[in-house]
Every structure is written in structure tokens, then in C-alpha cells.
């Protein structure tokens, strides 16, 4: 994923302005961002896997 983006936020959330190519649907883009973010967060904070956040 390449493109221009801008991120603004606070400790508990972020706002992003992104340019998504027309060949990528918004739902696919959001799924990619959420998936990659989840992987990075769980790799950095391994103890989160033990918490009942999902299921």
C-alpha cells in the first residue's frame, strides 16, 4: 500500500486522511489497515492475547 496519508490523533484514537486508489474498495482498505494494526499490536503487547477482548 503506497500513497499519501495524514494522521492526527490522541492517545486512545487516531484520525487518518488517506488517498485510496479506485481499484481498492474502502472496505478492503479498512480490512488491510485493521489486520496489519492488530498483528503489530499483538506482537508488541503479547499479554493482550490472554485477555478476553474477543470471542
C-alpha positions as CSV (number, residue, x, y, z in Angstrom):
1,X,0.0,0.0,0.0
2,X,1.6,3.2,-1.1
3,X,0.0,6.6,-1.2
4,X,-0.3,9.9,0.7
5,X,-1.7,9.9,4.2
6,X,-2.1,12.2,7.2
7,X,-2.5,11.0,10.8
8,X,-3.8,13.1,13.6
9,X,-5.0,11.8,17.0
10,X,-4.8,11.4,20.7
11,X,-3.5,8.6,22.9
12,X,-6.7,6.4,22.6
13,X,-7.6,7.0,18.9
14,X,-6.4,8.4,15.6
15,X,-7.9,10.2,12.6
16,X,-6.5,9.4,9.2
17,X,-6.8,11.1,5.9
18,X,-5.8,8.7,3.1
19,X,-5.8,8.5,-0.7
20,X,-7.1,5.1,-1.7
21,X,-6.7,4.1,-5.4
22,X,-10.0,3.4,-7.1
23,X,-9.1,-0.2,-7.7
24,X,-9.2,-0.8,-3.9
25,X,-12.6,-0.7,-2.2
26,X,-12.9,1.2,1.1
27,X,-13.9,-1.9,3.0
28,X,-10.8,-3.8,1.7
29,X,-8.6,-0.9,2.6
30,X,-10.0,-0.7,6.2
31,X,-9.7,-4.5,6.5
32,X,-6.0,-4.3,5.5
33,X,-5.3,-1.5,8.0
34,X,-7.1,-3.2,10.8
35,X,-5.4,-6.5,10.1
36,X,-1.9,-5.1,10.0
37,X,-2.6,-3.0,13.0
38,X,-3.9,-6.0,15.0
39,X,-0.8,-8.1,14.1
40,X,1.6,-5.3,15.1
41,X,-0.2,-4.6,18.4
42,X,-0.4,-8.2,19.4
43,X,3.3,-8.8,18.5
44,X,4.3,-5.8,20.6
45,X,1.9,-6.5,23.6
46,X,1.9,-10.3,23.8
47,X,-0.1,-10.2,27.0
48,X,-3.2,-8.9,25.2
49,X,-3.7,-12.4,23.6
50,X,-4.6,-13.7,27.1
51,X,-7.3,-11.0,27.7
52,X,-11.0,-11.7,26.8
53,X,-11.3,-9.0,24.2
54,X,-12.9,-11.2,21.6
55,X,-14.8,-14.5,21.3
